Amino acid sequence: MNLGDALRPCGPVRDREAADRIRERLIEAADQDGWRDSLDRAWAALEPVFAASPYLGGLARRRPDSLRLILETEPEARLEAVLAATDAVDGPPDEARTPLRRLKADLHLLTALSDLGGVWDLNQVTGALSRFADAAARAALRCTAHDWRRRGKLVSAPDDPRGPVPGLFVLAMGKGGAFELNYSSDIDLSLFFEPEALESALAEGTEIQGFVNRLAQGLATLLTERTADGYVFRVDLRLRPDPSSTPPVVAAPMALAYYESVGQNWERAAFIKARVCAGDMAAGADFLKALTPFVWRRSLDYQAVLDIQSIKKQIHVHKTGEGLEAAGANLKLGRGGIREIEFYVQTQQLILGGRDAGLRSPRTLEALDALTERGHVPTAARDELAAAYVELRDLEHRVQMLADEQSHVLPVEPDRRADVAALAGEDDLALFDAGVEGLLMGVNQRYGELFEGGEELSSPYGSLVFTGVENDPGTLETLRRMGFSEPATVSDTIRSWHHGRIPATRTARGRELFTRLAPQLLTAVAGTGAPDDAFRRFAVFFSGLSAGVQVQALFLNQPKLFELVVGVMAFAPRLARALGRQPQALDGVLDARFLTALGTDTGLADQVVREGREADDFESAMNAVRRLHREQVFRIGMHVVTGRTTAEQAGLTNTSLADACMRALAPAALAEAERMGGAFPGAVAVVALGKAGSREMTAGSDLDLMTVYAAPPEALSAARGWSADLFYGRFTQRLIAALSAHTAEGGLYEVDMRLRPTGSKGPVSVRLEALEDYYATEADTWEFMALTRGRLVWASDLTFGVRVEAALEAALRRLRPGVDVARDVRAMRDLMDRERRPKGFWDLKLSAGGQVDAEFVAQYRQLCAATAGAPLTVSTLEALRDDPVLAESWRTHQQLAQLTACAFDGRGDPEAEPAGFQQRLAAAVGAEDFEDLKARLTDLRRRARAAFDAALPG
């Protein structure tokens, strides 16, 4: 039966005036050429189509002769004629452009009318579209090869049985490969070549890769370029190995090596539908045969099965229809859409098809039937999903028929959506919308039931799908909801990690773990309130890992720890940068002691000393200490940033770590001095001052040190004859280098020796007798203030260490007649007020009522206690036991200083930081929020400055 006599109206007439205008033009042509009767018989079925679809009406109006042939011919015969004409297209590309586009228009009009008129079912519609795509690809390759043959670059015969370009073949991928192409679909083509076969077909001197690249570009242009006659197909060449870093045509051996080494499960799923559609058919068949073990694995371990299932689980399943509306619904990628059905079928195929070849059909509904027959899918689920698949595909086609757009989204505008409803046979938009919403909700719920239980790989924010070669629209929307300012960049980065472009995901196991980690990462990053910063810093760290299996497994097994690390990325750029530069710092996380409360004796300090002393040489000792120091600095920083410790405990732990480093490296420095100059008959000690001396170090503290020695007056080193001052000067220089030099393992501390007697003007190491004399006759009050925090850290001889401690205490306790200590301390603070003004509100050290005020009073109290014979302490808080307001101020500012020192390399500005960081600052000192913190600080500083003035009147 001719198509015109078989057509039935698809639905109501939406715009009769528009349809009448088209009819007038068609009547004119039909009367002239004698086919008015055919037009009139078919008009009842044509009218609702042309009323709703400007595109189809335009095709008929512009090509009435084609409409006549379509109406007066059986649809299958007309299809064969179009395909035969397409296969006959040959010659230069310029001569093929117009006929190919006109044949596509004929095919589109034929297919749409056969579909909407109820003559063809879904299989016939998609089959016709797919067969024409194959014929168009063959024609494009044939014509492009003709052009290169004319230029003398291609020397094989035009009728070579291996195809237009021997050795080169084209695979139809995706829906085209499964004969499931939709109405306005792109065509996914993958081009490969066998180098030996192709080389023999090219003129001598022709570079193979350059030739195939230009040929592929010519083929795509011929099909894609828009002219007055439209286009043939949009061509997507990206379904090839790692498309962002490979040429458009890939050598088959290279492609096979890629898939065998780093091919992903979504790529395996893509090749379920692959078939050769053009070119060297035998070479293509051999290629697909070689890929069979990659696509269809006979044995899969548990982790591989989980990774395959993750393709599906990245889609968020909703328990209700809340938020699901027909207006704007994405029929392909949205909730309850076509992709959910396809993903479920393909994941089951990948898991089960290796051992059961009967499950390998490229066609979705055939594969679903096979899974049901073998008991893997309940019959009721199959029936519901199959019916939904057909209905969704039909709706998708009707959306695309409106304007020949590659869209899968139901229009938001009611008028446009009513056009789709009319093509689907519904004249009540509310009923249509309700039906669509029920359809989508049913698929989404059934989809969730099929994979109930197990680990969720979506996010509470929505779906997170990173398969394929382009960003998933739903995923971009999820990332936008998470707060990312550039969702596409984040998605590109995640997909590149899935491709194994960093060491952490280069192995199959690494990629399987990352599939599970990615949604947790993004959800945790979103939870920080500063997702852009947190993700950027995590990316630097993650990309720097030399391997990723152990760390990713740790993060997955300890999600709370993972959230802590991500929080550091958001709120502590100093720690994040350190982790980015030295990802090995995270090795400490693998230590069971990592989350042990600071202050608990875990043996780490002893381990630092032991490994430093057991090292083979000076450089090895430096590196051994740096490795442990790096891990412990990160550990301490994590405890501080996450509020797991107090300022006092953080200070003690930071200082204990510094002490351990000095105790490990001082013997190494002494051994190095002896290696250079020979043994020396003396003793030396290291004294800490400043915050190292008072055990109040932060992450950013320098080491204020001095070294003190004793030796016989005429002693010389054994080998080089160095005097005591030269030998111990060399020791001190080596110690400074050991503590401050940057090696491959990083650095430790900046060292400041200026608090020693005579400062930078005197010898770098001080003889004990000279120290005693200096403090007895020359030292100023500020130097005694510094000495209140002096503390012995290490001595080469225990007896000498006791002598040094006694000398320091004696210097402090010695009476200084005529010296007004209170006036000197106040004068020094006033001088600082004039010459070192605070740098804004967040200068915790120099602000009036801040740390310096409290420390000056504490040091003044210690000087008074020393001369009175009272007990001494290096602790600021202990020294302020009778000054509660100043103690409160110091404790509050020190808590903030510990946190900001972990967060910033230099002086950060909390005002410019994310709200989450500001809230952590507030919480650190018990404030309700950031504004409350500033108000409290202002009041506290006012009270502390008054207490300072009372203790040291101006």
Secondary structure as UniProt FT lines:
FT   HELIX           3..6
FT   HELIX           16..33
FT   HELIX           36..52
FT   HELIX           54..62
FT   HELIX           64..71
FT   HELIX           75..87
FT   HELIX           93..116
FT   TURN            117..118
FT   HELIX           122..150
FT   TURN            151..152
FT   TURN            158..159
FT   TURN            161..162
FT   TURN            166..167
FT   STRAND          168..173
FT   HELIX           174..177
FT   TURN            178..179
FT   TURN            183..184
FT   STRAND          187..193
FT   HELIX           195..201
FT   TURN            204..205
FT   HELIX           208..224
FT   TURN            228..229
FT   STRAND          235..236
FT   TURN            243..245
FT   STRAND          249..251
FT   HELIX           252..262
FT   HELIX           265..272
FT   STRAND          275..279
FT   HELIX           281..295
FT   HELIX           302..313
FT   TURN            322..323
FT   TURN            327..328
FT   TURN            331..333
FT   TURN            335..336
FT   HELIX           338..352
FT   TURN            353..355
FT   HELIX           357..359
FT   HELIX           364..373
FT   TURN            374..375
FT   HELIX           379..401
FT   TURN            402..404
FT   HELIX           414..423
FT   TURN            424..425
FT   HELIX           429..450
FT   TURN            460..461
FT   HELIX           473..482
FT   HELIX           487..498
FT   TURN            499..500
FT   HELIX           503..505
FT   HELIX           508..527
FT   TURN            528..529
FT   HELIX           531..544
FT   HELIX           549..557
FT   HELIX           559..571
FT   HELIX           573..581
FT   HELIX           583..590
FT   TURN            592..595
FT   TURN            598..599
FT   HELIX           604..614
FT   HELIX           618..641
FT   TURN            642..643
FT   HELIX           647..677
FT   STRAND          683..689
FT   HELIX           690..693
FT   TURN            694..695
FT   TURN            699..700
FT   STRAND          703..710
FT   TURN            713..714
FT   TURN            718..720
FT   HELIX           724..740
FT   TURN            744..745
FT   STRAND          751..752
FT   TURN            754..755
FT   TURN            757..758
FT   HELIX           759..761
FT   STRAND          765..767
FT   HELIX           768..777
FT   HELIX           781..787
FT   TURN            788..789
FT   STRAND          791..795
FT   HELIX           798..813
FT   TURN            817..818
FT   HELIX           821..835
FT   TURN            841..842
FT   TURN            844..846
FT   TURN            848..849
FT   HELIX           851..868
FT   HELIX           876..879
FT   TURN            880..882
FT   HELIX           884..903
FT   HELIX           910..912
FT   HELIX           915..924
FT   TURN            925..926
FT   HELIX           930..951
//
